[in-house]
């Protein structure tokens, strides 16, 4: 489970976030590239845009559920 006390500082404000335990597998960026991107310096993903519509939220939730390191969180 993602740690909301260890959020990647590059995440945009909102309910979805990546914590700093990301293993850089690229899965979230493949599933929902409109919301997850890569920090090339640190080698991990972060949320660069929050999903707004129901369809966008489904994609973000799919990425959250697929994350092998459980790095994606939802504080909503």
NORZI-V13460 format. One record per pair of residues at least 12 apart in sequence whose ideal C-beta (glycine too) atoms are under 8 Angstrom apart, sorted by the first residue. I is the first residue (numbers start at 1). J is the second residue. D is the distance in Angstrom with one decimal. If there is no record, write none. Layout:
BEGIN
I,J,D ; I,J,D
END
This chain:
BEGIN
1,70,5.3 ; 1,73,7.5 ; 2,17,7.0 ; 2,18,7.3 ; 2,19,4.7 ; 2,21,7.9 ; 2,70,6.0 ; 2,71,5.7 ; 2,72,5.7 ; 2,73,3.1 ; 3,19,4.7 ; 3,21,7.2 ; 3,73,7.4 ; 4,17,7.0 ; 4,19,7.4 ; 4,73,5.6 ; 4,75,5.8 ; 6,19,4.5 ; 6,20,5.2 ; 6,21,7.2 ; 7,19,5.7 ; 7,20,7.5 ; 7,73,7.6 ; 8,20,5.6 ; 8,22,7.2 ; 8,39,7.2 ; 8,42,7.8 ; 8,44,6.5 ; 8,45,7.8 ; 8,46,4.3 ; 8,47,8.0 ; 10,39,5.6 ; 10,46,4.2 ; 10,48,7.5 ; 11,46,5.0 ; 11,47,4.6 ; 11,48,8.0 ; 12,47,5.9 ; 12,48,6.1 ; 12,49,6.4 ; 12,50,6.1 ; 13,50,7.7 ; 14,47,7.1 ; 14,50,3.5 ; 15,50,7.0 ; 15,74,5.5 ; 15,75,4.8 ; 15,76,3.4 ; 16,35,6.9 ; 16,47,5.0 ; 16,50,5.9 ; 16,51,6.8 ; 16,60,5.4 ; 16,64,7.5 ; 16,72,6.8 ; 16,73,7.1 ; 16,74,5.6 ; 16,75,8.0 ; 16,76,7.7 ; 17,46,7.8 ; 17,47,5.5 ; 17,72,7.3 ; 17,73,5.1 ; 17,75,7.1 ; 18,36,7.2 ; 18,44,6.8 ; 18,45,5.1 ; 18,46,5.0 ; 18,47,6.0 ; 18,71,5.2 ; 18,72,5.7 ; 18,73,7.6 ; 19,71,5.4 ; 19,73,6.4 ; 20,44,6.8 ; 21,69,5.7 ; 21,70,7.9 ; 21,71,5.3 ; 22,44,3.6 ; 22,45,5.1 ; 22,46,8.0 ; 22,69,6.4 ; 22,71,4.5 ; 23,44,7.8 ; 23,68,7.0 ; 23,69,4.7 ; 23,71,7.4 ; 24,38,7.2 ; 24,43,4.8 ; 24,44,5.4 ; 24,45,6.9 ; 25,67,8.0 ; 25,68,6.0 ; 25,69,7.3 ; 26,38,7.7 ; 26,45,7.8 ; 27,63,7.0 ; 27,66,5.5 ; 27,67,6.4 ; 27,68,6.9 ; 28,45,5.4 ; 28,63,4.0 ; 28,64,7.9 ; 28,66,7.4 ; 28,67,6.1 ; 28,72,6.1 ; 29,45,6.0 ; 31,59,6.4 ; 31,62,5.4 ; 31,63,4.3 ; 31,66,6.2 ; 32,51,7.6 ; 32,56,7.9 ; 32,59,4.2 ; 32,60,5.6 ; 32,62,7.0 ; 32,63,4.6 ; 34,49,6.3 ; 34,51,7.8 ; 34,56,7.1 ; 34,59,7.4 ; 35,47,5.8 ; 35,48,7.0 ; 35,49,5.2 ; 35,50,7.0 ; 35,51,5.5 ; 35,56,7.2 ; 35,59,7.1 ; 35,60,5.5 ; 35,63,7.5 ; 36,48,7.2 ; 36,63,6.3 ; 36,72,7.9 ; 44,71,7.9 ; 45,71,7.3 ; 60,72,7.9 ; 60,74,7.7 ; 61,74,7.4
END
